[in-house]
């Protein structure tokens, strides 16, 4: 049989078990901020926490945590300054 007479080879059937698991999509900035914000209060659903553990990178959590902590401290300083400036 010649090369041209052979039927073309069919690719293997990609079944879910045969394909490797795709890497999870990276978390957006909003998702990281949301996770850090709720962690400040210690409130997080287990389903979201497990998803965050897969999609959020540690250095993103650290950077957003430092930024949100700084915003919180500056907000408290501004509030105290406003109250003491307008005190009778």
C-alpha positions as CSV (number, residue, x, y, z in Angstrom):
1,X,0.0,0.0,0.0
2,X,1.4,3.4,-0.9
3,X,1.7,6.4,1.4
4,X,-1.1,8.3,-0.4
5,X,-3.6,5.4,-0.2
6,X,-3.4,5.2,3.6
7,X,-6.3,6.8,5.5
8,X,-5.2,9.8,7.6
9,X,-4.5,9.1,11.2
10,X,-7.2,10.2,13.6
11,X,-6.1,12.2,16.6
12,X,-6.8,10.6,20.0
13,X,-10.2,11.4,21.6
14,X,-9.6,14.1,24.2
15,X,-11.6,12.9,27.2
16,X,-11.6,14.8,30.5
17,X,-9.6,12.1,32.2
18,X,-7.0,12.1,29.5
19,X,-6.3,15.9,29.5
20,X,-4.2,17.4,32.2
21,X,-5.8,19.8,34.6
22,X,-5.6,23.3,33.3
23,X,-3.9,25.8,35.6
24,X,-6.5,27.9,37.5
25,X,-7.0,31.4,36.3
26,X,-5.1,34.1,38.2
27,X,-7.1,36.2,40.6
28,X,-8.0,39.8,39.6
29,X,-7.0,42.7,41.8
30,X,-10.6,43.0,43.0
31,X,-10.6,39.4,44.1
32,X,-7.3,39.9,46.0
33,X,-8.6,43.1,47.7
34,X,-11.8,41.4,48.6
35,X,-10.0,38.4,50.1
36,X,-7.7,40.6,52.2
37,X,-10.5,42.9,53.3
38,X,-12.6,40.0,54.6
39,X,-9.5,38.5,56.2
40,X,-9.1,41.6,58.3
41,X,-12.4,40.8,59.9
42,X,-11.7,37.0,60.1
43,X,-14.8,36.2,58.0
44,X,-14.4,34.0,54.9
45,X,-16.4,31.2,53.6
46,X,-14.6,27.9,53.2
47,X,-15.4,27.7,49.5
48,X,-13.9,31.1,48.8
49,X,-10.9,30.4,51.0
50,X,-10.1,27.3,49.0
51,X,-10.5,29.1,45.7
52,X,-8.3,31.9,46.9
53,X,-5.6,29.5,48.0
54,X,-5.3,28.3,44.4
55,X,-5.7,31.5,42.5
56,X,-4.1,34.2,44.6
57,X,-0.3,34.5,44.9
58,X,1.3,35.2,48.2
59,X,3.1,38.4,47.2
60,X,-0.2,39.9,46.0
61,X,-1.7,39.2,49.4
62,X,1.2,40.8,51.1
63,X,1.3,44.0,48.9
64,X,-2.5,44.5,49.1
65,X,-2.5,43.8,52.9
66,X,0.1,46.4,53.5
67,X,-1.7,48.9,51.3
68,X,-5.1,48.3,53.0
69,X,-3.5,48.5,56.4
70,X,-1.9,51.9,55.5
71,X,-5.3,53.1,54.2
72,X,-6.9,52.0,57.5
73,X,-4.3,53.8,59.6
74,X,-4.5,57.0,57.6
75,X,-8.3,56.9,57.8
76,X,-8.1,56.6,61.6
77,X,-5.6,59.5,61.8
78,X,-7.8,61.7,59.6
79,X,-10.9,60.8,61.7
80,X,-9.2,61.6,65.0
81,X,-7.7,64.9,63.5
82,X,-11.2,65.9,62.3
83,X,-12.8,65.2,65.6
84,X,-10.2,66.9,67.7
85,X,-10.0,70.0,65.4
86,X,-13.8,70.5,65.6
87,X,-14.0,69.9,69.4
88,X,-15.4,72.8,71.5
